[in-house]
Amino acid sequence: QKPNPSAMAAPARIAAADLENMGKKELVEAVQKIAPIAFLQENKLNGKVEAVAKRANKDKVIAAYNELHDKGLFSTDEEREAEKLALDLAKAKLEEEKAAEKAAEKAAEKA
């Protein structure tokens, strides 16, 4: 992924020692607050903070946080919302296509 020039300015980076002292839930929140949804999905960090914190490895969350900063992959709440809407629309369209396919199969069986 390439940094988005229209994306938000880089947020202040949390010092490595402070990252180590943070709880997993805090770390997940820090990542989710600045990361694009696609990045969160790729790193299995998308979803409710509590659920993600339970299954995520702290070192992997820290690595993801550092990767965000190293690559400049930041997104605003608005950008994440737009990304979520686009994903939801794509999912709905896929479900619609599957339903139409099943209806066509049933019609073919009856014929």
Residue pairs with C-beta under 8 A, 6 or more apart in sequence:
1 36
1 38
1 39
1 71
1 73
3 71
3 72
3 73
3 74
4 74
4 75
4 79
7 72
7 74
7 75
7 76
7 79
8 34
8 74
8 75
8 76
8 79
9 74
10 69
10 72
10 74
11 33
11 34
11 74
13 69
14 22
14 30
14 65
19 27
19 62
19 65
20 62
22 30
23 53
24 53
24 56
24 58
24 61
25 49
25 50
25 53
27 53
27 58
27 61
27 62
27 65
28 45
28 49
28 52
28 53
28 56
28 61
29 49
30 65
31 40
31 45
31 61
31 64
31 65
31 68
32 40
32 45
32 46
32 49
32 52
34 68
34 74
34 75
35 45
35 64
35 68
35 73
35 74
35 75
36 73
36 74
36 75
36 79
36 80
36 83
37 46
37 75
37 80
37 83
37 84
37 87
38 83
39 45
39 64
39 68
39 73
40 46
43 60
43 64
44 52
44 55
44 56
45 52
45 56
45 61
45 64
46 52
67 73
68 74
75 83
